[in-house]
Amino acid sequence: MTESRAGDLFQPGDLVNNTYRIEAILGRGGTSDVYRARSEISGRLAALKVLKAEFSSNDDYLVLLTREEEIRDIRHDAVVRYSENNRTADGHVYLVMDYVDGPGLDQKLNEGPMPADQIMTVCKRVCEGLEAAHARNIVHRDLSPDNIILRDGDPAQAVIIDFGIAKDTNPGAETIVGGEFAGKYAYAAPEQLSGKTDQRTDIYSLGALLLANFRGKRADAGRNLLEVVENKKIPLDTDGVPEPLKSILDKMAAPNPDDRYQTATEVLRALATARTGVPSTPPASEDDATVIIPKSKTPEPELAMATPEQSDGSKSPAQAPQSSPATTTEPQKSRGGLVAGVGVLALAGVGVGGYFGGLFDGFLGPQYPAVSPYTLVADKREGLPPRVVGFVPSETARDAMTGEITSQGGDVDLTLASGDIADNWGSAVNDVISSAMNLDEWRLVVDGNDAKLTGQTTDQALHTELEQLYSAGLPAGLQGTAEIELEPLFLSADEIRPILSGLADCGPLNLVDAPTTGYGLETPIQVSGTLASQDSLIGLDTALSALAGPRPIDLEQVSLLNPTLCLIENFLPSAPASDISIAFFNGEQDDAPNPTGDFIVGQNPVIDVDLPADVQDGFLSVSVLDVSGNVFHLLPNVTRQENDVISLRDGETGPMSVRVAYSIPESQQNGGIAFKVDDSTLGKSKVIVLRSDNQLFNTLRPTTESAAGYAEALREQDRNVATQILSLDSRILTTLEK
């Protein structure tokens, strides 16, 4: 269970909308937090996913949360159930879903390897849930150990959660956040790095996370994006995995999507064969050919038969790009009663064949399969070529849109289809696309005759031109509006800071050298500070990119810390940095300077606190927040209790150094604290120097204590108005294996 923080939107005991009593916070994410709550009306436990304050008025994020709610239509025990979206009186939006009690696979991963039979059980259960989601064209896109919970700890009751970046695979659908890439690098399929996803993406991610849980070791995709891209080209290492699990994982996580199982159903068949030794036989109907009956001149309803195989991602004639109508096999049943006589059947065959072969096009015009809803999406995002995907009613409309989009190097995926649309639909849509091409960023969404164009530009003249063009609405044949924003040339720092504040989960995030006039279109937005995880860093990058437009994002000065350090970061007093500095030396090398602060196993870190000449009074408190979850108090402690600056200076008035961690020989001679790096405490630790006007704590802290104990002491100190924190300075010390 995650610990509550003072900055959390809801605290245990809060009553949300007079219905849900908050019991605990379950987790924090880049755009939302999840709480466990109990209905005061029914007593039922629920999970509340609450959109962070800075996103509650952002339509894109509201659409995203609404889409997640709509996944409630998936009714399967292996998929978490959603119930409703709601908003509190003060504007906070939240989503109510089932509370699933049990450990996540991320917790199981921390506990060590899982047996192969349990892995196969989880695989079967999750694939059953994916099968239900994929049947509704929903792809999760972010399967990872923390998104699968074992209800009551039972692998056979695994539940998929967090469809927050799920993607509808219908033409034009995409996510709001992270449209080009979603998913954690370690478990993401290779094609996700270039923004491509389908149900095979989920199959890869499931295979990757199951392999990690089998080994009891987190997947390591690489230290930077370049390494990630290269590593994703290589098959996952399944050496040592027993059969048949090995062969199944190899095929699930093949780098090339075409080499994987194409559907969750195929994985289930492989699992069934592995368990029984008997190949699973698909239903006979899966071998039936697709039959599409053309629209009659009479008001007789359309008739379409689709094979179950279309659920594996292959396109039906209504989906596949085509320049001529689909070819059909002979239907199993006629549209009316049985007709006796081979000659009549043969004549009917010629008629149908002639219809689909286009013999009658001169009389009737080309006929294309009818679809509903009739959708098309075209867009161009900053720095990317335009694209269009969806349905068009004629080759003329298709060719015009193709020429417009490809003229700027864009991508086209258009399908010829008929539908309930205006006669001039194609030309109207193409006119809108043509008018939008000079915008910096734009998006056109068409559903039948309803359409909406949104976009932005920094060109005042272009903005005025389009405002006038669409002042009365979209062209005849389309019903809707155009909303074109005039993007300012400069983005102010005040617009960015709320995002930094909302996503900070490990101490403050700050803008580096923020320009007073604001950030120009090519001015990089540099951020410094600390975050708790790689996922937090990705979330920050995503949120800033959405706001910044073409402006570069520089997060090189953002450090990733461990949970212990982040816990303390949230309780550290608010105080300015000073000219007090921290210096590292190698004790085993006669105190040779170590400017990097990196120490390998076997080395002896020596630490000095350097005081500038103007620091002549006050009290110093120096502690090391260790990666293992412990806090070591270097000054004061039971062996060295004097920590007032006057005593430490002992008459010296200029700049001076105060040694707080000694070399081993010095420690043996003088009794001071000394460290030696071993392989049990590898990672990042933090040295903190607090200067206060009085003693920081009322009682002397033990030399070593837990991070939680130290955090509680800091919380108590914060209420002590008699002591003022004058400055807070820190530095990271990293311990490495080699």
C-alpha positions in Angstrom: 0.0 0.0 0.0 1.3 3.5 -0.9 1.8 6.0 1.9 -0.4 9.0 1.9 1.3 12.4 1.4 0.3 15.8 2.6 0.0 16.9 -1.0 -2.5 14.2 -2.1 -5.8 15.4 -3.3 -7.7 13.0 -1.0 -6.7 11.8 2.5 -7.9 8.7 4.3 -11.3 9.5 5.8 -12.3 12.1 3.2 -15.8 11.6 1.8 -16.0 12.1 -2.0 -19.4 13.4 -3.3 -21.1 12.2 -0.2 -20.7 8.6 -1.4 -17.1 7.3 -1.3 -15.1 7.2 1.9 -11.4 7.2 1.1 -9.5 4.4 2.8 -6.0 4.5 1.2 -4.0 5.6 -1.8 -3.2 2.7 -4.1 -0.8 4.4 -6.5 0.3 7.5 -8.2 0.7 8.1 -12.0 1.7 10.8 -14.4 -1.8 12.1 -14.9 -3.9 10.5 -12.2 -3.9 8.9 -8.7 -5.8 5.8 -7.6 -7.5 5.5 -4.2 -9.3 2.7 -2.4 -12.7 3.8 -1.3 -15.8 2.3 0.2 -19.4 3.3 -0.8 -21.2 4.8 2.2 -24.4 3.6 0.5 -23.7 0.0 -0.4 -20.6 -0.7 1.6 -18.9 -1.9 -1.6 -15.2 -1.4 -2.1 -14.2 0.6 -5.2 -11.1 2.0 -6.8 -11.3 5.7 -7.7 -9.0 7.0 -10.4 -8.7 10.7 -10.0 -7.4 13.0 -12.7 -4.8 15.4 -11.3 -5.9 19.0 -10.8 -3.9 20.4 -13.7 -5.6 18.0 -16.1 -9.2 18.3 -14.9 -10.0 21.1 -17.3 -8.1 19.7 -20.2 -10.5 18.3 -22.8 -8.0 15.8 -24.1 -7.5 14.2 -20.8 -11.2 14.2 -20.1 -11.8 12.4 -23.4 -9.1 9.9 -22.4 -10.8 9.2 -19.0 -14.2 9.0 -20.8 -12.8 6.4 -23.2 -11.5 4.4 -20.3 -15.0 4.4 -18.8 -16.5 3.2 -22.1 -14.3 0.1 -21.8 -17.0 -1.0 -19.2 -18.7 -2.6 -22.2 -16.1 -5.4 -22.0 -17.7 -7.9 -19.7 -15.1 -10.5 -18.7 -13.9 -11.5 -15.2 -10.3 -11.0 -16.4 -10.9 -7.3 -17.2 -11.5 -4.8 -14.5 -15.0 -3.4 -14.6 -15.6 0.4 -14.8 -18.8 2.0 -13.8 -19.0 5.8 -14.1 -17.2 9.1 -14.4 -18.0 11.8 -12.0 -16.9 15.3 -10.8 -16.6 16.7 -7.3 -18.0 20.0 -6.4 -14.6 21.7 -6.7 -14.0 20.3 -10.2 -12.0 17.1 -9.7 -12.8 14.4 -12.2 -12.7 10.7 -11.1 -13.5 7.3 -12.5 -15.1 4.5 -10.4 -14.0 1.0 -11.0 -14.0 -2.4 -9.2 -11.5 -2.8 -6.5 -9.4 -5.9 -7.1 -7.9 -7.2 -3.8 -4.7 -9.1 -4.4 -1.0 -8.6 -5.3 0.0 -7.3 -8.7 2.5 -9.1 -10.8 4.9 -6.3 -10.0 4.7 -7.4 -6.3 5.2 -11.0 -7.3 8.2 -10.0 -9.3 9.8 -8.4 -6.3 9.2 -11.7 -4.3 11.1 -13.8 -6.8 10.6 -16.2 -9.7 7.1 -17.7 -10.3 6.8 -21.4 -11.3 6.2 -22.2 -15.0 2.8 -23.7 -14.3 1.6 -20.5 -12.6 3.0 -18.4 -15.5 1.0 -20.5 -18.0 -2.2 -20.1 -15.8 -1.8 -16.3 -15.8 -1.1 -16.4 -19.5 -4.4 -18.3 -20.2 -6.4 -16.0 -17.9 -5.0 -12.8 -19.4 -5.4 -14.0 -22.9 -9.0 -14.7 -22.2 -9.4 -11.1 -21.1 -7.5 -9.8 -24.1 -9.7 -11.9 -26.4 -12.7 -10.1 -25.0 -11.1 -6.6 -25.4 -9.7 -7.3 -28.9 -13.1 -8.5 -30.0 -14.3 -4.9 -29.3 -11.2 -3.4 -31.1 -9.6 -2.3 -27.8 -5.9 -2.7 -27.5 -4.4 -2.2 -24.0 -1.0 -0.9 -25.2 0.5 -0.8 -21.7 0.6 -4.4 -20.4 3.2 -4.6 -17.6 3.4 -6.5 -14.3 1.8 -3.6 -12.4 -1.3 -3.7 -14.7 -2.2 -7.3 -13.8 -3.5 -8.2 -10.4 -4.0 -11.7 -9.0 -7.3 -11.6 -7.2 -6.8 -13.2 -3.8 -3.3 -14.1 -4.9 -4.7 -16.7 -7.3 -3.0 -16.9 -10.8 -6.3 -18.3 -12.2 -8.0 -15.1 -11.2 -5.7 -12.6 -12.9 -7.3 -9.3 -13.8 -6.1 -6.7 -16.3 -6.4 -3.1 -15.0 -5.6 0.4 -16.2 -6.9 0.8 -19.7 -6.0 4.5 -19.5 -4.0 4.5 -22.7 -6.0 1.8 -24.4 -6.5 2.3 -28.1 -9.6 1.7 -30.2 -8.4 0.0 -33.4 -11.2 1.4 -35.5 -10.0 3.7 -38.2 -8.6 7.0 -36.9 -8.8 6.1 -33.2 -5.8 6.9 -31.0 -4.8 7.9 -27.5 -4.7 11.4 -26.2 -1.6 11.0 -24.1 1.5 9.5 -25.8 -0.1 9.1 -29.2 3.2 8.1 -30.8 4.3 5.8 -28.0 2.6 4.4 -25.0 3.8 1.6 -22.7 6.8 1.0 -20.6 9.9 0.5 -22.6 10.9 -2.9 -21.0 7.6 -4.5 -22.0 6.7 -2.5 -25.1 6.7 -4.2 -28.5 9.3 -3.0 -31.0 6.7 -1.5 -33.2 5.4 0.7 -30.4 8.6 2.8 -30.5 7.4 4.1 -33.9 3.7 4.5 -32.8 2.3 1.3 -34.4 0.0 -0.8 -32.3 -2.5 -3.6 -32.8 -3.5 -6.7 -30.8 -0.2 -8.3 -31.5 1.4 -5.5 -29.4 -0.5 -6.8 -26.4 0.7 -10.3 -27.1 4.3 -9.2 -27.1 4.0 -7.3 -23.9 2.3 -10.2 -22.2 5.1 -12.5 -23.2 7.7 -10.1 -22.0 6.2 -9.5 -18.6 5.5 -13.3 -18.1 9.2 -14.0 -18.8 10.2 -11.3 -16.3 7.9 -12.9 -13.7 9.2 -16.4 -14.4 12.8 -15.2 -13.8 11.8 -13.0 -10.9 13.9 -10.2 -12.5 12.7 -7.0 -14.0 13.2 -6.7 -17.7 16.0 -4.3 -18.7 15.4 -2.6 -22.1 18.4 -0.3 -22.0 19.8 2.8 -20.4 18.6 5.2 -23.1 16.3 5.3 -26.1 19.0 4.3 -28.5 19.8 1.2 -26.5 16.1 0.4 -26.3 15.6 0.6 -30.0 18.6 -1.7 -30.7 17.6 -4.2 -28.0 14.1 -4.5 -29.2 15.4 -6.0 -32.5 16.7 -9.0 -30.6 14.5 -11.9 -29.4 14.1 -12.1 -25.7 16.5 -14.5 -23.9 14.4 -17.5 -22.9 17.3 -19.8 -22.2 16.5 -22.0 -19.2 12.7 -21.6 -19.6 11.2 -25.1 -19.6 9.1 -26.4 -22.5 6.3 -25.8 -23.5 6.5 -22.4 -21.9 9.7 -21.5 -23.7 8.2 -22.0 -27.2 5.1 -20.2 -26.4 7.0 -17.1 -25.0 9.4 -17.2 -28.0 6.4 -16.9 -30.4 4.5 -14.3 -28.2 7.5 -12.0 -28.0 9.0 -12.4 -31.5 10.4 -9.0 -32.6 8.6 -9.1 -35.9 4.8 -8.9 -35.4 4.2 -11.3 -38.3 6.2 -14.0 -36.5 4.0 -13.8 -33.4 0.7 -15.4 -32.5 -1.7 -13.1 -34.4 -4.5 -13.3 -31.9 -5.1 -14.0 -28.2 -7.2 -16.9 -29.4 -4.1 -18.5 -31.1 -2.2 -18.2 -27.8 -5.1 -20.0 -26.0 -5.0 -22.8 -28.6 -1.2 -23.2 -28.1 -1.8 -23.3 -24.3 -4.5 -25.9 -24.7 -2.3 -28.0 -26.9 0.6 -27.7 -24.4 -1.6 -28.9 -21.6 -3.4 -31.8 -23.3 -0.9 -32.7 -26.1 -3.9 -32.6 -28.5 -4.0 -29.8 -31.1 -7.0 -27.5 -30.6 -9.3 -27.6 -33.5 -10.9 -24.2 -34.5 -14.6 -24.1 -35.1 -15.6 -25.2 -38.6 -17.1 -21.8 -39.3 -13.7 -20.2 -39.2 -12.9 -21.8 -42.5 -16.0 -20.2 -44.1 -15.3 -17.4 -46.6 -16.5 -13.9 -46.0 -19.7 -13.2 -47.9 -21.0 -9.7 -48.4 -24.4 -9.3 -50.1 -24.6 -6.0 -52.0 -27.4 -3.5 -51.3 -30.5 -4.3 -53.2 -32.6 -1.7 -55.1 -35.5 -2.7 -52.9 -35.5 -1.8 -49.2 -34.4 -5.3 -48.3 -31.9 -5.2 -45.4 -28.2 -5.7 -46.1 -26.8 -9.1 -45.1 -23.2 -9.7 -44.1 -21.5 -12.7 -42.8 -18.0 -12.3 -41.3 -15.7 -15.1 -40.2 -14.4 -15.2 -36.6 -10.9 -15.0 -38.1 -11.4 -11.3 -38.6 -11.0 -10.9 -34.8 -7.3 -11.6 -35.3 -6.6 -8.3 -36.9 -7.0 -9.4 -40.6 -9.2 -6.9 -42.4 -12.6 -7.7 -43.7 -13.6 -6.4 -47.1 -15.2 -3.4 -45.3 -11.8 -2.6 -43.8 -9.2 -3.6 -46.3 -8.1 -1.0 -48.9 -9.4 -2.0 -52.3 -9.7 -0.5 -55.8 -12.4 -3.0 -56.9 -15.3 -4.6 -55.1 -14.6 -7.7 -53.0 -14.8 -11.2 -54.6 -17.0 -13.6 -52.8 -17.5 -17.4 -52.8 -20.8 -18.9 -53.2 -23.1 -18.2 -50.2 -24.2 -21.2 -48.1 -27.8 -19.9 -48.2 -29.7 -17.9 -50.7 -31.4 -14.7 -49.6 -34.9 -16.2 -50.3 -36.1 -19.8 -50.3 -34.4 -22.7 -52.0 -34.4 -22.5 -55.8 -34.4 -25.8 -57.7 -32.5 -26.3 -60.9 -28.8 -26.1 -61.7 -29.4 -23.8 -64.5 -31.1 -21.2 -62.4 -28.3 -21.4 -59.8 -25.7 -21.0 -62.5 -27.5 -17.9 -63.9 -27.7 -16.5 -60.4 -24.0 -17.1 -60.0 -23.3 -15.2 -63.2 -25.4 -12.3 -62.0 -23.6 -12.1 -58.6 -20.2 -12.6 -60.3 -21.0 -9.9 -62.8 -22.1 -7.6 -60.0 -19.0 -8.0 -58.0 -16.8 -8.1 -61.1 -18.0 -4.7 -62.1 -19.8 -5.7 -65.3 -22.8 -3.6 -64.4 -20.8 -0.5 -63.2 -21.7 1.3 -66.4 -25.4 1.2 -65.3 -25.2 1.3 -61.5 -21.8 2.8 -60.7 -19.2 1.0 -58.5 -20.8 -0.6 -55.4 -18.8 -0.8 -52.1 -19.6 -2.5 -48.9 -21.8 -0.4 -46.5 -20.2 0.5 -43.2 -21.5 2.2 -40.0 -20.3 4.3 -38.4 -18.8 6.0 -41.4 -15.6 7.6 -40.0 -12.5 9.3 -41.2 -9.7 11.0 -39.3 -7.0 13.2 -40.8 -4.3 15.1 -38.8 -0.9 16.6 -38.7 1.0 16.9 -35.5 4.0 19.2 -34.9 7.1 17.8 -36.5 5.3 14.8 -38.1 3.9 14.3 -41.6 0.1 14.4 -42.1 -1.9 11.3 -42.3 -5.5 10.2 -43.1 -7.3 7.0 -42.3 -10.9 5.9 -42.7 -13.6 5.4 -45.3 -14.2 7.2 -48.6 -17.1 6.9 -51.0 -15.3 7.0 -54.3 -12.0 6.6 -56.1 -12.1 10.3 -57.0 -12.3 11.3 -53.3 -9.7 8.7 -52.4 -7.3 9.9 -55.1 -7.8 13.6 -54.2 -7.1 13.0 -50.5 -4.1 10.8 -51.3 -2.6 13.5 -53.5 -3.1 16.1 -50.8 -1.6 14.1 -48.0 1.3 12.5 -49.9 2.4 15.9 -51.3 3.7 16.5 -47.8 5.1 13.0 -47.3 2.1 11.8 -45.3 0.5 8.4 -44.8 -2.8 7.3 -46.3 -5.0 4.4 -45.3 -8.3 4.8 -47.0 -11.0 2.2 -47.6 -13.7 2.4 -50.3 -17.1 2.0 -48.7 -20.7 3.2 -49.0 -22.6 4.7 -46.1 -25.3 7.2 -45.0 -23.5 10.3 -46.1 -24.1 13.4 -48.3 -23.6 13.2 -52.0 -20.7 15.8 -51.9 -19.2 14.3 -48.8 -15.9 13.4 -50.5 -15.3 16.9 -52.0 -16.3 18.6 -48.8 -13.9 16.6 -46.7 -11.1 17.1 -49.1 -11.7 20.9 -49.1 -11.3 21.0 -45.4 -8.1 18.9 -45.5 -6.7 21.2 -48.2 -7.4 24.3 -46.1 -5.8 22.8 -43.0 -2.5 21.8 -44.6 -0.7 25.0 -43.7 -1.6 24.9 -40.0 1.2 24.0 -37.6 -1.0 21.2 -36.2 -4.5 20.1 -37.0 -7.0 17.3 -36.7 -10.2 16.5 -38.6 -12.6 14.0 -37.2 -15.6 12.9 -39.4 -18.4 10.6 -38.3 -21.0 10.4 -41.0 -21.9 14.0 -42.0 -20.8 15.3 -38.6 -17.3 16.8 -38.6 -15.0 18.8 -36.4 -11.7 20.5 -37.4 -9.3 21.7 -34.7 -5.9 23.2 -35.2 -3.4 25.8 -34.3 -1.0 28.2 -36.0 1.3 31.0 -35.1 0.5 32.8 -38.3 -1.9 35.6 -37.6 -2.9 36.0 -41.3 -3.6 32.3 -41.8 -5.6 32.3 -38.6 -7.8 35.2 -39.8 -8.2 33.6 -43.2 -9.5 30.3 -41.8 -11.7 32.1 -39.2 -13.4 33.9 -42.1 -13.6 30.8 -44.2 -15.4 28.8 -41.6 -17.3 31.6 -39.9 -20.6 30.0 -41.1 -19.4 26.4 -40.4 -17.9 23.7 -42.5 -18.6 23.2 -46.3 -22.1 22.1 -47.4 -22.4 18.4 -46.9 -20.7 18.5 -43.5 -22.2 19.6 -40.2 -19.8 20.9 -37.6 -17.4 23.6 -36.7 -13.7 24.6 -37.1 -11.8 25.7 -34.0 -8.4 27.2 -34.9 -6.3 28.5 -32.1 -3.7 31.2 -32.6 -0.7 29.8 -30.8 1.4 32.5 -29.1 5.0 32.7 -30.2 6.1 32.5 -26.5 5.1 30.1 -23.8 5.4 31.6 -20.3 7.1 29.8 -17.4 4.0 30.3 -15.4 2.1 28.0 -17.8 4.6 25.2 -17.3 5.1 25.3 -13.5 1.7 23.8 -12.7 2.6 20.7 -14.6 5.9 20.4 -12.8 4.1 20.8 -9.5 1.5 18.3 -10.3 3.9 15.6 -11.5 6.5 16.0 -8.8 6.6 12.8 -6.9 10.1 13.0 -5.4 10.8 16.6 -4.4 10.3 19.8 -6.4 10.8 20.0 -10.2 12.2 23.4 -11.4 12.7 25.2 -14.6 16.4 25.9 -15.4 17.1 29.5 -16.5 13.5 30.2 -17.5 13.5 33.2 -19.9 11.6 36.2 -18.6 10.0 36.8 -22.0 8.9 33.1 -22.3 10.0 30.2 -24.4 10.2 30.8 -28.1 9.3 28.1 -30.6 12.9 26.8 -30.7 13.9 27.5 -27.1 14.4 24.3 -25.1 12.5 23.8 -21.9 15.0 22.6 -19.3 13.9 21.0 -16.1 15.9 20.0 -13.0 15.0 17.9 -10.0 14.2 14.4 -9.0 11.6 11.8 -9.9 10.8 8.4 -8.4 10.9 6.2 -11.5 11.4 5.9 -15.3 7.6 5.9 -15.7 7.4 9.2 -13.9 10.0 10.6 -16.3 8.0 9.4 -19.3 4.9 10.9 -17.9 6.6 14.3 -17.4 8.0 14.3 -20.9 4.5 13.4 -22.3 2.8 16.2 -20.4 5.4 18.8 -21.3 5.4 17.8 -24.9 1.6 18.2 -25.1 2.0 21.8 -23.8 5.2 22.8 -25.5 4.4 22.1 -29.1 7.5 22.3 -31.2 9.7 23.5 -28.3 12.4 21.0 -27.3 12.2 19.3 -23.9 15.4 18.8 -22.0 15.2 16.5 -19.0 18.9 15.7 -18.7 19.0 17.4 -15.3 16.2 15.3 -13.8 17.6 12.5 -11.7 15.8 9.2 -10.9 15.9 8.2 -7.2 14.8 5.2 -5.3 11.6 5.0 -3.2 13.5 5.6 0.1 15.0 8.9 -1.2 11.7 10.0 -2.6 9.9 9.3 0.7 12.3 11.6 2.5 12.1 14.2 -0.3 8.5 14.7 0.5 9.2 15.4 4.2 12.3 17.6 3.8 11.8 21.1 5.1 11.4 23.9 2.5 14.7 25.8 2.7 17.0 27.5 0.2 20.2 26.1 -1.1 23.4 27.8 0.1 27.1 27.9 -0.8 27.8 25.0 1.6 29.1 22.2 -0.6 29.8 18.4 -0.3 33.1 16.9 -1.5 33.9 13.1 -2.0 37.2 11.4 -1.7 38.5 7.8 -2.1 39.7 6.7 1.3 41.6 3.6 0.0 43.5 5.9 -2.4 44.9 8.3 0.3 41.9 10.6 0.0 42.2 11.1 -3.7 39.3 13.5 -4.9 36.3 11.8 -6.4 34.5 14.5 -8.3 31.8 12.2 -9.8 30.6 10.8 -6.5 30.6 7.2 -8.0 32.1 4.5 -5.8 32.4 0.8 -6.7 32.3 -2.2 -4.4 35.2 -2.3 -2.1 35.9 1.4 -2.1 35.8 3.6 1.0 33.9 6.9 0.5 35.2 9.9 2.5 32.9 12.9 2.8 33.7 16.5 3.7 31.2 19.4 4.2 32.8 22.6 2.9 31.8 25.8 4.7 32.2 29.2 3.0 33.6 32.1 5.0 30.2 33.7 5.7 28.8 30.6 7.5 30.0 31.4 11.1 27.0 30.3 13.2 24.1 27.9 13.4 24.0 24.1 13.7 24.8 21.5 11.0 22.9 18.2 10.6 24.4 15.9 8.1 22.7 12.6 7.1 23.0 9.9 4.4 19.8 8.5 3.0 20.9 5.0 2.0 19.5 3.1 -1.0 18.6 0.2 1.3 16.1 2.3 3.2 18.2 3.4 6.2 19.4 6.8 7.3 22.9 7.3 8.7 23.4 10.4 10.8 26.9 11.6 10.4 26.5 14.8 12.4 25.5 14.9 15.2 25.5 11.3 16.5 26.2 9.5 19.7 30.0 9.5 19.1 30.1 13.1 17.9 27.5 15.3 19.5 28.8 18.8 18.9 27.4 20.2 15.7 27.3 24.0 16.3 29.3 25.8 13.7 31.3 27.8 16.3 32.6 24.7 17.9 33.3 23.0 14.5 35.3 26.0 13.4 37.3 26.1 16.6 38.5 29.6 15.9 38.9 29.3 12.1 37.2 32.2 10.3 37.7 31.5 6.5 36.5 28.7 4.3 37.0 25.3 5.9 36.1 21.7 5.6 34.3 19.5 8.2 35.0 15.8 7.7 31.8 13.8 8.5 32.8 10.3 7.0 36.3 9.1 7.4 38.8 6.8 5.7 39.0 3.4 7.4 42.5 4.2 8.9 41.2 7.5 10.2 38.2 5.8 11.8 40.4 3.2 13.4 42.6 5.9 14.9 40.0 8.6 15.8 36.8 6.6 16.1 34.8 8.5 13.4 32.2 6.9 11.1 33.6 5.1 8.0 31.9 3.2 5.2 32.9 0.5 2.7 30.8 -0.2 -0.3 29.5 -3.8 -0.6 27.1 -5.3 -3.1 24.1 -5.1 -0.8 23.7 -1.3 -1.1 24.2 -0.5 -4.8 22.4 2.5 -6.2 21.9 6.1 -5.4 22.2 7.5 -1.8 21.8 11.1 -0.9 23.9 13.2 1.4 21.9 16.0 3.0 23.3 19.0 5.0 20.7 21.1 7.0 21.8 24.3 8.7 19.4 25.6 11.4 19.5 28.5 13.9 18.9 26.0 16.8 19.3 22.3 17.2 17.2 20.5 14.5 15.7 17.9 16.8 14.8 18.0 20.5 16.7 14.7 21.2 19.7 13.2 19.6 18.8 10.8 16.7 20.4 7.3 16.7 23.3 6.8 14.4 21.2 4.6 12.1 17.4 4.6 11.7 14.7 3.8 9.2 13.7 6.3 6.5 10.1 6.2 7.9 11.4 7.1 11.4 13.5 10.0 10.0 10.5 11.2 7.9 8.3 11.3 11.0 11.0 13.2 12.9 11.2 15.7 10.1 7.4 16.1 10.2 7.5 16.8 13.9 10.3 19.3 13.4 8.3 21.1 10.9 5.9 22.0 13.7 8.7 23.4 15.8 8.4 27.2 15.3 11.4 27.7 17.6 13.8 26.3 15.0 14.3 27.9 11.6 16.0 26.0 8.7 18.5 28.4 7.2 19.6 26.2 4.2 19.4 22.7 2.7 22.2 21.4 0.5 22.6 17.9 -0.9 24.5 15.7 -3.3 24.0 12.2 -4.7 26.5 9.4 -3.9 26.2 6.4 -6.3 27.5 2.9 -5.5 28.2 0.6 -8.4 29.2 -3.0 -8.9 32.0 -2.0 -11.2 
